[in-house]
Amino acid sequence: MVLENLIEMLEAADPDTVVKHGFTNPHSYRGYYHDLAFEPASNVRVGDMLADARGALGETFEGWKGGDFEMGRYTDCWLSFEGQSGGETIGRLLVTYMLGDVA
């Protein structure tokens, strides 16, 4: 899923809803520096995830071996701890599960 679509899905949800499994901390994905990753987080508000996603739009992050990478509307998104190249791509199904799994 690209960042623009992730933001749209989060905007359609109640920002005060707390989900058991969400994300935080946007950063350059270790696997593909030009991609955006978020760290998994527990018991997080949808509004906080939306703020992180919106905040990453247009932001420049440093890649792991150097270089600056600006995150745009069509940047692919991952769920991965900072510094790790493994993880899951964030897709519509994963976000749907996150938003339906309330605390």
C-alpha positions as CSV (number, residue, x, y, z in Angstrom):
1,M,0.0,0.0,0.0
2,V,1.3,3.5,-0.8
3,L,1.3,6.2,1.9
4,E,-1.6,8.1,0.3
5,N,-3.9,5.1,0.5
6,L,-2.8,4.4,4.1
7,I,-3.7,8.0,5.1
8,E,-7.1,7.7,3.4
9,M,-7.9,4.5,5.2
10,L,-7.0,6.0,8.6
11,E,-8.9,9.2,7.8
12,A,-12.1,7.1,7.3
13,A,-11.8,5.6,10.8
14,D,-12.7,7.1,14.2
15,P,-9.5,8.8,15.4
16,D,-10.3,8.0,19.1
17,T,-10.5,4.3,18.6
18,V,-7.6,2.4,20.3
19,V,-6.4,-0.7,18.4
20,K,-4.6,-3.6,19.9
21,H,-2.1,-3.8,17.1
22,G,-1.1,-0.7,15.2
23,F,2.0,1.2,14.4
24,T,4.2,4.2,15.3
25,N,7.7,5.7,14.6
26,P,7.9,6.3,10.8
27,H,11.4,5.7,9.4
28,S,13.3,4.7,6.2
29,Y,12.8,1.0,5.6
30,R,16.1,-0.9,5.9
31,G,15.2,-3.3,3.0
32,Y,14.5,-0.5,0.5
33,Y,15.6,2.9,1.8
34,H,13.2,4.8,-0.5
35,D,10.3,3.0,1.2
36,L,8.7,4.0,4.5
37,A,8.3,1.7,7.5
38,F,6.5,2.0,10.8
39,E,7.2,0.1,13.9
40,P,4.6,-2.2,15.3
41,A,2.9,-0.8,18.4
42,S,0.2,-2.0,20.9
43,N,-2.8,-0.2,22.2
44,V,-2.4,2.8,19.9
45,R,-5.0,5.4,18.9
46,V,-6.0,5.5,15.2
47,G,-5.5,9.3,15.4
48,D,-1.9,8.8,16.5
49,M,-1.2,6.4,13.6
50,L,-2.8,8.9,11.2
51,A,-0.6,11.7,12.7
52,D,2.5,9.5,12.1
53,A,1.5,8.7,8.5
54,R,0.6,12.4,7.7
55,G,3.8,13.5,9.4
56,A,5.9,11.2,7.2
57,L,4.4,12.6,4.0
58,G,7.0,14.9,2.4
59,E,9.5,14.2,5.2
60,T,13.1,13.2,4.3
61,F,14.6,10.3,6.2
62,E,18.2,9.1,6.1
63,G,18.9,5.7,4.6
64,W,20.9,3.1,6.5
65,K,23.9,3.4,4.3
66,G,23.5,7.1,3.8
67,G,21.5,9.2,1.4
68,D,18.3,11.1,1.9
69,F,14.9,9.8,0.9
70,E,11.8,11.9,0.7
71,M,8.5,10.0,1.4
72,G,5.8,10.9,-1.0
73,R,2.2,10.0,-1.7
74,Y,3.2,6.9,-3.7
75,T,5.8,5.6,-1.3
76,D,5.3,2.0,-0.4
77,C,4.8,1.3,3.3
78,W,6.1,-1.5,5.6
79,L,5.6,-2.7,9.1
80,S,9.1,-3.3,10.5
81,F,11.2,-2.4,13.5
82,E,13.7,0.4,12.8
83,G,17.0,-1.1,11.6
84,Q,15.5,-4.4,10.4
85,S,15.0,-5.4,6.8
86,G,12.4,-8.0,7.6
87,G,8.8,-7.1,8.0
88,E,5.4,-7.1,6.3
89,T,4.2,-4.8,3.6
90,I,1.3,-2.8,4.8
91,G,-1.8,-3.6,2.7
92,R,-5.5,-3.0,2.7
93,L,-6.2,-6.3,4.5
94,L,-3.7,-5.7,7.2
95,V,-5.0,-2.2,7.9
96,T,-8.6,-3.5,7.9
97,Y,-7.6,-6.1,10.6
98,M,-5.8,-3.4,12.6
99,L,-8.8,-1.1,12.6
100,G,-11.2,-3.9,13.5
101,D,-9.0,-5.2,16.4
102,V,-10.0,-2.7,19.1
103,A,-8.6,-2.8,22.6
